């Protein structure tokens, strides 16, 4: 089916019968207040219910109940009803299919992760341009500082540092692999440990 956008009265948008996803409603609201409501969610044409956008719907319902000005992207009907934009035109094949899409919609985002270096640089540039925009991303200045510190520690460990402050070559820092050690009789109760890599063994040379 062809996809299209349709504005629907907020109170007439049916939620899914069950939804496993929790929502950070405060962050969603901050995002909507900053960037507007691009789309309120997605409707399954077979069931007529939401398959994405439950958190956005909940936030918009709360804002409407408070009597605040509708965010950009939400229209007002003549009677004052809030009209939210929804993606239409997708139809599930079964209840299981609809629920699987709901979970996949969120799970694929979770599994993607972040490129930490790019994320930190982006957040730092956003903070420098406008600190309120940083808050709208869902990250705080403290969280950004923690990310920067963690990245610096990882870079420090990756290079390796001598006790006297000098850099260690990666090849010498790790020491030999266990396969490079000489064979020992395990029936000799003598314990050894490599001071460099921590490999432990018991026995004596054959």
N, C-alpha and C positions, 0 to 999 in steps of 0.2 A: 504494500500500500504506500501511496505517496505521503510523505511527512508534511505536516503543516502546523501552524501556530493558531490556537484558538483561545480567546479570552473567555474565562468562565467565572461566575460568581464564586467568591472564595468559599462561602459556606456550602456550595453545591459540589465541591470537589471531594469525592469519596476516597477515603484512605483504604489501603490494603487491609484485608481481614487480619493479617498479622505481619509484623515487620521486625526482623531481628536486629536492625541497626539502631544503636544509640546515637544521640546527637548532642553536640556542644551548642546549645541554643544561643548562648551569649555571643559566641564567635560568629554564628550564622547571622545573627541580628546586626552585629557590628559590620559584617561584610555587606549586607543588604543596605544598611544606612549609608555606607561609604560608596558603594559601586552601583546601587540600585538592584532591582530584581530582574535579572536577564530573562529567566524563565522560572516559573514556580515549580515545575516538575514535568513528568511524563505520564500519560494516560494509556492504559491497556484498553484497546477498543473492544476486546472480547468481554471483559468484566466491567469496563467503565470505571475502574479504580486506579489509583496512583500506583506506579511501579518505581517511581523515583520522585523525590522532593518532599518527603514527609516532614523533615526538619524545617524546610522553608515554609511549608504550609502552616506549621505550628507557630512559627515566629510571626508570620503575616497575620494570623488570627489574633495573636496577642496584641500586636501593634494596632490592628483595627479596633479591638475592644478598648484599647486605651484612648482612642480618638485622635491619634496623631495623624499628621499629614501622610498620605500614601507615598511610599518610596517611588523613585523613578522606575518605570516599567509596569507599575500597577495603575490601572485606569479606574475612574469613578463613573458608575452608572448615574442616571438622572436622579434616582432615589438615594444616592449616596453609597450604594453597594460597591465593595471593592471587587474589581475584576482582575484576575491574575492570568498571565500568559502561560499556556501549557502546550507541550509538544504532543501532537496527535498523529495517528496513522500507523501505530505499531499494534499488532494483534498477537497475543500469546496463543499457543496451541492447546494449553491445558493449564490447570491451576499449578501443577508442578513446574511447568515451563515458565509461568509468570513469576513464581517465587524464586526459581533459579536465576532468572534475569535480575531480580532485585538484589540478590546476594552477589552475583557476578559484577553488577554495576559498582558496588562498593569494594569488593574484594580485589578486583583488578587494580584499583587505585592504591590499595594498601600494599600490594605486592610490588608495585613499581618502585617504591623507595625514592631516595633523593640522591643527586650528585652533590655531596656535601660541600665541595669547593665552590661550585656554581651557586648553590643555595646561599652560602654565607656571603659571597660577593654581591649577590642580588639583594639580600636583606640589608647589607651594609649600605648599598647605594640608595635603597628605598628609605632607610632611616635618615641618611644624610639629606635627602630631598624633602622628606616630610615625615616626622615621627608618627603622626596620626595614621599614615598609610601603613607603617610597620605594624601597628596594632591591628589594623584591618586584615593583615595576612594571617593572623592567628598566632604570631610570634611576638614576644615582648623583648625589650632591650636586654633584659637579664638572660633570656633564653639565647639570644644572639651572642652574647658574651660567652655563655657556656659552650656554644657550638664552636666559636673561634678558639677557645682554650683547648677544647678536645682535638680540634684539627691541628693545633700547634704541637700538642703532645704526641699525636700520631706521627707527625712529620719528624719530630725529634727522635722517636724510637726507631723509625724507618732508617734514618741515617746512621744512628748508633753513636755513642759518645764515650770516650775513655774517662776513667775516674779523674784524670788531670784536665779534662775538658776537651781533649783532642778528638777528632773524628776517627771512627773505626771503619775500615773497609768492610763492606757487606760480607765478603767471602771469608774473612778471618773472624768476624764477629760471631758467626754461627758455629764454627768449629766443624770437625768431621761428622759425617752421618754415622748412625749406629752400625751400618753395614761395613764401615771401614775399620771397626775395632777388631783386634785379634781374638780368635776363639779361645774360650776358657772352659775348663771342666766345672760343671755346675755342682759337683759333689763336694767341692772344697768350700767350706763356710767362711770365705773371706770376701768382704764387701768392698767395692770400689765405686767412686763417683768421679766423673769428669768435671773438673772445676769450671770448664767453659760452657758446656752445653747441658750439664746435669745428668747425662746418661749414667745409669747405675748397672753394675754387674757383680757377680760373685764367681770365685774360682781362681785358677792359676793358669799360666800359659802352657799349652800342650807341647 
